């Protein structure tokens, strides 16, 4: 999904940033729970 325009409503920009932050948190959790054994 594209980043909202700079003149987009604050609620829309905040919702987008929350999704970005949540995706980052999920990536970190997945990496933290992986084992080093292949």
N, C-alpha and C positions, 0 to 999 in steps of 0.2 A: 504494500500500500504506500502511496506517495505521501510525503510530508505535507501537511496543510500549508497554504500560503501564509505569509507573514501577516496579512490583513484578515485572516480567518478569525472567526469568533474565538475568544479565550477558551470557552468550554471545549471546542473542537480541538484546539492545540493541546489543551491539557489531557484530553482523552487519548490523543495520539501519543503523547509523551508517556502516559501510563502504560499503553500497550508496548512501547519500546522498552521501558523499564522492566515490565513483566517478562518480556521475551528474554532480556538479559539475565534476569534472575533464574529463569528456567534453564538457560544454557549453563549457568554456573552450577546449579544444583545437579544437572546431569553429569557434568564433568567431575564434580566432587564425589559422586557416588560410583563412578566407574572404577573398575579394578585395573591394575597395570598388567595383569595376565592376559595374554592373547590366546 
